[in-house]
């Protein structure tokens, strides 16, 4: 390696930092170090820097110099001790004749930075000739306390094998799956399954390349733990640009908090508490905790930021204690020596997801719960069973017995909560069948129930996310509440409601006999006893838009207005009637 030549180039080369933040708080988790000034240093692009070093056999030497440069810049951040630095690892350095382990540890010691502050990112940018070699290297790094991330997941075809082989802490999902994810149900299905798989394996998920608010909200909704991209912040070489808290993200998180939240309340009430044990401790610390908490079955292992790194099972400790000289043996061990992978879930996880985690892996005995990425408590199988039972009992009390949809109590709760949410706009829709009584009189209640179930299934099949709530008022009356997305307007929701009504109208035809279908009506007796022609069943929609801001109205006002709109929708040409409640501005 021409040291003088590279020294001159290294003076020009610099790193920009891009923040990686918590999806649940907007607080910074870490920064990714991204190489800059490659053109100024005489290279075609960033890739050319590493390709040149690889070709002359100096890639490992260059990489160590760049690591040092990145770490020294990272150290200048005032809050560097509480966050991570993500550094991209070029897997070709394994091919270098001077490659050896241990240099990074010395570098970190010199700069007084913990190993747990450094995350190595690997990708399939360069083909891995021997997957076993890099797996061995990563296993050593992880056992020593470094964090391992699999980068650009989804950009190639062999990433799934890496996820299988490599024992990673984090998975970074490629921009391909993030771009326009709100508009692609296929991407959401893939993303949801990737996230669930990584969580089941005990890892965290980073959504990288987020460029819009909608992409951020969908990634949060699907369960991504960390976020990165231009919407959060562009990479910057200026350290003053890096913030502890990204307020525009925090505001959006608060604004879009799940307004139901019953799952979180139930989970919190069953959360088991035991203090977390720091990764740096020796096993005698855990033995002390075990003495105080003889009932404890698991000991979560955390870093200085209270982020979960793994866990130790009580039965594993007792196995040693029962062996000859086991106590003395354990006291010589570190927490890291006995640590296992932990299955981690955020406190905002849905109860349905908890069920999935347990059903996917028979060996899962504990789920460690975090809040904003920090350890909060844990659940064992018994606690999860109790949570599921409580959820089902609560749902059963208020569900409509025919459609299994939330009933009047939950609909009222929804309206009350959303009226108090001044930051968001909502649209309430009251669906009511037209000509249902005549159908019931002719075809009977059993067939009438099938028509009721039909609309409930259409509503359930609609793309239902955290922005929607569906309820069954009773009989042939249904309620749909939608929280307005910032980039959507009233007409978008109106199109959706019209589509639901049209779908119901078409599918309801299948529940008539051919004779009536051909005529386009049925004969039925009205209240005066006269036989008249009654059109086939359709559905009318009373739509009430609630604009963000102060609302000088009650749930009773909403009910009265929806009732009036419902009557008008019955006689409207297109069976819809709309109104808006504007924000109330207090004068005094």
Secondary structure as GFF3:
##gff-version 3
##sequence-region A 1 588
A	DSSP	alpha_helix	3	12	.	.	.	ID=ss1
A	DSSP	beta_strand	14	22	.	.	.	ID=ss2
A	DSSP	beta_strand	28	36	.	.	.	ID=ss3
A	DSSP	alpha_helix	46	55	.	.	.	ID=ss4
A	DSSP	alpha_helix	59	74	.	.	.	ID=ss5
A	DSSP	three_ten_helix	80	82	.	.	.	ID=ss6
A	DSSP	beta_strand	84	88	.	.	.	ID=ss7
A	DSSP	three_ten_helix	91	95	.	.	.	ID=ss8
A	DSSP	alpha_helix	103	110	.	.	.	ID=ss9
A	DSSP	three_ten_helix	115	117	.	.	.	ID=ss10
A	DSSP	beta_strand	118	122	.	.	.	ID=ss11
A	DSSP	alpha_helix	131	143	.	.	.	ID=ss12
A	DSSP	beta_strand	147	153	.	.	.	ID=ss13
A	DSSP	alpha_helix	159	165	.	.	.	ID=ss14
A	DSSP	beta_strand	170	173	.	.	.	ID=ss15
A	DSSP	alpha_helix	175	178	.	.	.	ID=ss16
A	DSSP	three_ten_helix	181	183	.	.	.	ID=ss17
A	DSSP	alpha_helix	185	200	.	.	.	ID=ss18
A	DSSP	beta_strand	204	207	.	.	.	ID=ss19
A	DSSP	alpha_helix	213	222	.	.	.	ID=ss20
A	DSSP	beta_strand	226	227	.	.	.	ID=ss21
A	DSSP	three_ten_helix	239	241	.	.	.	ID=ss22
A	DSSP	alpha_helix	247	255	.	.	.	ID=ss23
A	DSSP	alpha_helix	262	269	.	.	.	ID=ss24
A	DSSP	beta_strand	277	278	.	.	.	ID=ss25
A	DSSP	alpha_helix	283	292	.	.	.	ID=ss26
A	DSSP	beta_strand	298	302	.	.	.	ID=ss27
A	DSSP	beta_strand	308	313	.	.	.	ID=ss28
A	DSSP	alpha_helix	314	321	.	.	.	ID=ss29
A	DSSP	alpha_helix	326	332	.	.	.	ID=ss30
A	DSSP	alpha_helix	335	338	.	.	.	ID=ss31
A	DSSP	beta_strand	344	346	.	.	.	ID=ss32
A	DSSP	alpha_helix	351	360	.	.	.	ID=ss33
A	DSSP	beta_strand	366	371	.	.	.	ID=ss34
A	DSSP	beta_strand	374	380	.	.	.	ID=ss35
A	DSSP	alpha_helix	381	398	.	.	.	ID=ss36
A	DSSP	alpha_helix	408	420	.	.	.	ID=ss37
A	DSSP	beta_strand	426	434	.	.	.	ID=ss38
A	DSSP	alpha_helix	436	443	.	.	.	ID=ss39
A	DSSP	alpha_helix	445	461	.	.	.	ID=ss40
A	DSSP	beta_strand	468	474	.	.	.	ID=ss41
A	DSSP	beta_strand	477	483	.	.	.	ID=ss42
A	DSSP	alpha_helix	490	508	.	.	.	ID=ss43
A	DSSP	three_ten_helix	509	511	.	.	.	ID=ss44
A	DSSP	alpha_helix	514	519	.	.	.	ID=ss45
A	DSSP	beta_strand	521	525	.	.	.	ID=ss46
A	DSSP	beta_strand	531	535	.	.	.	ID=ss47
A	DSSP	beta_strand	538	546	.	.	.	ID=ss48
A	DSSP	alpha_helix	555	571	.	.	.	ID=ss49
A	DSSP	beta_strand	576	581	.	.	.	ID=ss50
###
